[in-house]
């Protein structure tokens, strides 16, 4: 957490919200329907927060570069919790055709093979398209993991540079810090609630679970 008392209190509030969503799952006996419902509710909460934040930023003349068709961030490794990827897979299975599922699975396998051959630092700096990326848009945008939702840039040129020159360790996208902090704390609270029921959670790259 931050050493700023005011920011710490805000982070604690997001953690508490995540914990509350997670406890709904625990109290429902860890049923899959309850898990997916709680995740959807948590995603909706963080989306609403970000929307309000962006509206405020816009009024202050601070524009956000992220928009449909801008896909630079969709070429780097994205990590998500196993339950998030279960939710994502359910959405894909429900909304994609058999042919679409086959194409996603093929792209996921191809990306996994490429990344599995890399050492950690090279993997984290790799730039291969997400299996769910098509024509500049996410095929499962509504069900995208928390990591995708809180990744917001204020300068697209920094994203493009990060994409084109991954070997430059001093170059990073100009990201908004507050949404990332909020989303991470909410996710930590959610995980903490599940752990009260001795649920062991694990993090994966997206393509690892799209291959299953």
C-alpha positions in Angstrom: 0.0 0.0 0.0 1.0 3.7 -0.3 2.6 5.7 2.4 0.0 8.4 1.7 -2.7 8.1 4.5 -5.5 9.3 2.2 -4.5 7.0 -0.6 -4.2 4.1 1.9 -7.7 4.6 3.1 -9.0 4.6 -0.5 -7.1 1.4 -1.2 -8.5 -0.2 1.9 -12.0 0.7 0.7 -11.4 -1.1 -2.6 -9.9 -4.0 -0.8 -13.0 -4.2 1.4 -15.3 -4.1 -1.6 -13.4 -7.0 -3.2 -13.6 -8.9 0.0 -17.3 -8.3 0.2 -17.8 -9.6 -3.3 -15.6 -12.7 -2.5 -17.6 -13.5 0.6 -20.8 -13.7 -1.4 -19.2 -16.7 -3.1 -18.0 -18.3 0.1 -21.5 -17.8 1.7 -23.1 -19.5 -1.4 -20.9 -22.6 -0.9 -18.5 -21.7 -3.7 -21.0 -22.5 -6.3 -19.8 -21.6 -9.8 -22.9 -19.5 -10.6 -22.2 -17.5 -7.4 -18.6 -17.1 -8.4 -19.4 -15.8 -11.8 -22.1 -13.5 -10.5 -19.7 -12.0 -7.9 -17.0 -11.5 -10.6 -19.4 -9.8 -12.9 -20.5 -7.5 -10.0 -16.9 -6.7 -9.1 -16.0 -6.0 -12.7 -19.1 -3.7 -13.0 -18.0 -1.9 -9.8 -14.4 -1.2 -11.1 -15.8 -0.3 -14.6 -18.1 2.3 -13.0 -15.3 3.7 -10.9 -13.0 4.1 -14.0 -15.8 5.6 -16.0 -16.3 8.3 -13.3 -12.6 8.8 -13.1 -12.3 9.3 -16.8 -15.2 11.7 -16.9 -13.5 13.8 -14.2 -10.2 13.6 -16.1 -11.9 14.8 -19.3 -13.3 17.8 -17.5 -9.8 18.6 -16.3 -8.5 18.4 -19.9 -6.7 15.1 -19.3 -7.7 12.8 -22.2 -7.2 9.0 -22.1 -5.7 7.5 -25.3 -7.4 4.1 -24.9 -10.1 3.4 -27.5 -11.5 0.7 -29.8 -9.0 -0.2 -32.4 -6.0 0.8 -30.3 -4.5 -2.6 -29.6 -0.9 -2.1 -28.5 -1.4 -3.3 -25.0 -3.1 -6.5 -26.3 0.3 -7.8 -27.5 1.9 -8.3 -24.2 1.5 -11.1 -21.7 -1.7 -10.7 -19.5 -2.0 -12.6 -16.2 -5.3 -13.4 -14.5 -6.5 -15.6 -11.7 -7.8 -19.0 -12.5 -11.4 -18.1 -11.6 -11.2 -15.1 -13.9 -10.2 -17.3 -16.7 -13.0 -19.8 -15.9 -15.4 -16.9 -16.2 -13.7 -15.8 -19.5 -13.9 -19.3 -20.9 -17.6 -19.6 -20.0 -18.3 -16.3 -21.9 -16.4 -17.5 -24.9 -18.1 -20.9 -25.0 -21.5 -19.2 -24.7 -20.9 -16.5 -27.3 -18.6 -18.0 -29.9 -19.3 -20.3 -32.8 -17.6 -23.7 -33.1 -15.4 -22.2 -35.8 -14.6 -19.2 -33.6 -13.6 -21.4 -30.7 -11.3 -23.4 -32.9 -9.6 -20.3 -34.2 -9.1 -18.9 -30.6 -7.8 -22.3 -29.4 -5.3 -22.4 -32.3 -4.0 -18.8 -31.6 -3.8 -19.6 -27.9 -1.7 -22.7 -28.6 0.6 -20.8 -30.9 1.2 -18.0 -28.4 1.7 -20.4 -25.6 4.4 -22.3 -27.5 6.2 -19.1 -28.3 6.1 -17.8 -24.7 7.0 -21.1 -23.0 10.3 -21.0 -24.9 11.2 -17.7 -23.4 13.1 -16.9 -20.2 11.2 -14.7 -17.6 12.5 -11.3 -18.6 12.1 -12.0 -22.4 8.6 -13.4 -21.7 7.5 -10.3 -19.9 8.8 -8.1 -22.7 7.4 -10.2 -25.5 4.9 -8.8 -28.0 2.5 -11.4 -29.4 -1.2 -10.7 -30.0 -3.8 -11.9 -27.5 -5.7 -14.9 -28.9 -8.9 -13.0 -28.3 -7.8 -10.0 -30.5 -9.4 -9.7 -33.8 -9.6 -6.6 -36.1 -8.3 -4.4 -33.3 -11.0 -5.5 -30.8 -11.4 -8.0 -28.0 -13.7 -10.8 -28.8 -14.6 -11.2 -25.1 -14.5 -7.5 -24.0 -17.3 -7.9 -21.5 -15.6 -10.8 -19.7 -12.0 -9.5 -19.9 -9.9 -9.9 -16.7 -9.2 -7.2 -14.2 -5.7 -6.6 -15.6 -7.2 -5.6 -18.9 -9.8 -3.3 -17.3 -7.4 -1.2 -15.2 -4.7 -0.7 -17.9 -5.3 2.9 -19.1 -2.8 5.1 -21.0 -2.7 8.8 -21.3 -0.2 8.8 -24.2 -0.6 6.3 -27.0 2.9 7.2 -28.4 4.4 5.6 -25.3 2.3 2.5 -25.8 3.5 2.3 -29.4 7.1 2.8 -28.4 6.8 0.1 -25.8 5.4 -2.3 -28.4 8.0 -1.5 -31.1 11.1 -1.4 -28.8 10.5 -4.1 -26.1 14.3 -4.3 -25.5 14.4 -0.8 -24.1 14.0 -1.4 -20.4 13.6 2.3 -19.6 10.6 2.7 -21.8 7.1 2.2 -20.3 3.6 3.2 -21.3 2.3 6.3 -19.6 -0.4 4.6 -17.5 -2.8 6.0 -15.0 -1.7 4.7 -11.6 -4.9 5.1 -9.6 -7.1 2.7 -11.6 -4.4 0.1 -11.4 -4.1 0.4 -7.6 -7.9 0.3 -7.2 -8.3 -2.8 -9.3 -5.4 -4.6 -7.7 -6.7 -4.0 -4.2 -10.2 -5.1 -5.1 -8.7 -8.3 -6.6 -6.6 -8.8 -3.4 -9.7 -8.5 -1.3 -11.6 -11.0 -3.4 -8.8 -13.5 -3.2 -8.6 -13.0 0.6 -12.3 -13.8 1.0 -11.9 -17.0 -1.0 -9.0 -18.1 1.1 -11.2 -17.9 4.3 -12.7 -21.1 2.8 -9.3 -22.6 2.1 -9.6 -22.0 -1.6 -6.2 -22.1 -3.3 -6.0 -19.7 -6.2 -3.4 -19.5 -9.0 -2.4 -17.0 -11.6 -2.0 -17.9 -15.3 -1.4 -16.2 -18.6 -4.6 -15.9 -20.6 -3.5 -18.2 -23.4 -2.6 -21.0 -20.9 -6.3 -21.5 -19.9 -7.7 -20.9 -23.4 -5.8 -24.0 -24.4 -7.6 -26.2 -21.9 
